[in-house]
């Protein structure tokens, strides 16, 4: 069996994302302490700025456990709802007419669409919400991943030009790496889904042939009995 490259190893990618999230939360809080900001500000920062990252962190840790694997679909729905709220919040920010807010909204919206396409496909919600009627598959899996990667780098470049402090640039870089890493996680999960569906698709002609043979046998038996 061919050994996987590190970027194709879903377990390694998940572990790296957990490490990145912990680093983002710790650095943002340490920067706040270093600037001698009050305890109230630090707590608000933890609950506001880092809340989304803490939720993603809890999700990634959860899916590595037996409980998380049993409730994988439920965890995905919760994460998609959180990303929807993030997307709506970034939508309201674009009225400030700042380029970084516009790009950030498109990034969050694109990521939300990718999450829905990958994490909900094959679930009961997929059929219940009639998501099969939405042409998600017009874009290939690669295009979703590279599109999010490109927008993430664009957002990082804009943020570097707008924020010249070391603290803000460091956090922007880590956030960019997390977004790309999470989209890679989605990419690998979609590859897994496609590989899982492939044997079923290959077996479909055989199933149809067997059903025809059964129908033919029933018909011949019926003719003989008559």
C-alpha positions in Angstrom: 0.0 0.0 0.0 1.3 3.4 -1.0 2.3 5.6 1.9 0.2 8.8 2.2 1.7 12.2 2.0 1.2 14.3 5.2 -1.3 16.5 3.4 -3.4 13.4 2.5 -3.4 12.0 6.0 -6.8 13.1 7.6 -5.7 12.1 11.1 -2.5 14.2 10.8 -4.4 17.1 9.4 -7.0 16.9 12.2 -4.2 16.9 14.8 -2.4 19.8 13.2 -5.7 21.8 13.2 -6.2 21.1 16.9 -2.6 22.4 17.6 -3.2 25.5 15.4 -6.4 26.3 17.3 -4.8 25.9 20.7 -2.0 28.2 19.5 -4.4 30.8 18.2 -6.3 31.0 21.5 -3.2 31.0 23.6 -1.4 33.7 21.5 -4.4 36.0 21.3 -4.8 35.8 25.1 -1.1 36.3 25.7 -1.0 39.3 23.4 -3.9 40.8 25.4 -2.0 40.2 28.7 1.2 41.6 27.3 -0.6 44.8 26.3 -1.7 45.0 30.0 -5.4 44.9 29.1 -7.8 44.3 31.9 -9.2 41.0 33.0 -12.6 42.0 31.7 -11.2 42.6 28.2 -9.4 39.3 28.3 -12.5 37.4 29.3 -14.6 39.2 26.6 -11.9 38.4 24.1 -12.0 34.7 25.0 -15.8 34.6 24.8 -16.1 36.7 21.6 -13.0 36.5 19.4 -12.0 33.0 20.4 -15.4 31.5 20.9 -15.7 30.3 17.3 -12.2 28.8 17.5 -13.0 27.1 20.8 -16.1 25.5 19.1 -14.1 24.3 16.2 -11.5 22.9 18.7 -14.2 21.1 20.6 -15.5 19.6 17.3 -12.1 18.4 16.1 -11.3 16.8 19.5 -14.8 15.3 19.7 -14.7 13.5 16.3 -11.5 11.8 17.5 -13.4 10.1 20.3 -15.9 7.2 20.1 -18.7 9.5 21.3 -17.9 11.9 18.5 -17.7 9.2 15.9 -21.2 7.9 16.9 -22.6 11.4 16.8 -20.6 12.6 13.8 -23.6 13.8 11.8 -25.0 15.8 14.7 -21.6 17.4 15.4 -21.5 18.4 11.7 -24.9 20.0 11.8 -23.9 22.1 14.9 -20.7 23.2 13.2 -22.6 24.2 10.1 -25.0 26.3 12.1 -22.0 28.0 13.8 -20.5 28.7 10.4 -23.8 30.1 9.2 -23.8 32.5 12.1 -20.3 33.5 11.4 -21.2 34.1 7.7 -24.2 36.3 8.7 -22.0 38.3 11.1 -19.5 38.9 8.3 -22.3 39.9 6.0 -23.3 42.7 8.3 -19.7 43.9 8.4 -19.4 44.4 4.6 -21.6 47.5 5.0 -18.6 49.2 6.5 -17.2 49.1 2.9 -13.8 47.8 4.0 -12.1 45.5 1.5 -11.0 43.1 4.2 -14.7 42.7 5.4 -15.9 42.0 1.8 -13.2 39.3 1.2 -13.8 37.8 4.7 -17.6 37.5 3.9 -16.9 35.7 0.6 -14.4 33.4 2.3 -17.0 32.5 5.1 -19.8 32.0 2.5 -17.6 29.8 0.3 -16.5 27.8 3.3 -20.2 27.4 4.5 -21.2 26.1 1.0 -18.3 23.6 1.1 -19.2 22.4 4.6 -22.9 21.9 3.6 -21.9 20.0 0.5 -19.4 17.7 2.2 -20.7 17.3 5.7 -24.4 17.0 5.0 -24.3 14.9 1.8 -25.8 11.4 2.4 -27.6 12.4 5.6 -31.3 12.6 6.2 -31.1 16.4 6.3 -29.7 16.4 2.8 -32.9 14.9 1.4 -35.2 16.7 3.9 -33.9 20.1 2.9 -33.9 19.1 -0.8 -30.2 20.0 -1.1 -29.8 17.4 -3.9 -31.5 20.0 -6.1 -28.7 22.5 -5.6 -25.9 22.1 -8.2 -23.1 21.7 -5.7 -21.3 19.3 -8.0 -20.8 21.9 -10.7 -17.6 22.7 -8.9 -15.2 19.8 -8.4 -13.8 19.0 -5.0 -10.4 20.4 -6.0 -12.0 23.7 -7.1 -13.6 24.2 -3.7 -10.3 23.6 -1.9 -8.1 25.7 -4.1 -10.8 28.5 -4.2 -10.8 28.7 -0.4 -7.0 28.6 -0.3 -6.8 31.4 -2.8 -9.3 33.6 -1.0 -7.5 32.9 2.4 -4.2 34.0 1.0 -5.8 37.1 -0.5 -7.4 38.0 2.8 -4.0 37.5 4.6 -2.2 39.8 2.2 -4.8 42.5 2.7 -4.6 42.1 6.5 -0.8 42.3 6.4 -1.0 45.7 4.6 -3.7 47.0 7.0 -2.2 45.7 10.2 1.5 46.3 10.6 1.9 45.1 14.2 3.5 41.8 14.8 0.6 40.5 17.0 -2.1 41.1 14.3 0.1 39.7 11.5 0.9 36.5 13.5 -2.8 35.9 14.3 -3.8 36.6 10.7 -1.2 34.1 9.5 -2.4 31.4 11.9 -6.1 32.0 11.0 -5.2 31.7 7.3 -3.4 28.4 8.0 -6.4 27.1 10.0 -8.9 28.0 7.2 -6.7 26.3 4.6 -6.2 23.3 6.9 -9.9 22.9 7.6 -10.8 23.1 3.9 -8.2 20.3 3.4 -10.0 18.3 6.1 -13.2 18.8 4.1 -11.4 17.9 0.8 -10.1 14.6 2.3 -13.5 13.7 3.7 -15.1 14.3 0.3 -12.5 12.0 -1.3 -13.4 9.4 1.3 -17.1 9.8 0.4 -16.3 9.4 -3.3 -14.2 6.3 -2.7 -17.0 4.8 -0.6 -19.6 5.4 -3.3 -17.4 4.0 -6.1 -17.9 0.3 -5.2 -21.6 0.9 -5.1 -21.6 2.5 -8.5 -19.5 -0.3 -9.9 -21.8 -2.9 -8.4 -25.0 -1.2 -9.8 -24.8 -2.7 -13.3 -24.3 -6.1 -11.7 -27.4 -5.6 -9.5 -29.4 -4.5 -12.5 -28.3 -7.6 -14.4 -29.2 -9.9 -11.5 -32.6 -8.3 -11.2 -33.2 -8.8 -14.9 -32.2 -12.5 -14.6 -34.6 -13.0 -11.7 -37.4 -11.3 -13.6 -36.6 -13.5 -16.6 -36.6 -16.7 -14.5 -39.9 -15.7 -12.9 -41.4 -15.1 -16.3 -40.2 -18.5 -17.7 -41.6 -20.3 -14.6 -44.9 -18.6 -15.1 -45.0 -19.7 -18.8 -44.1 -23.3 -17.9 -46.9 -23.4 -15.2 -49.4 -22.1 -17.7 
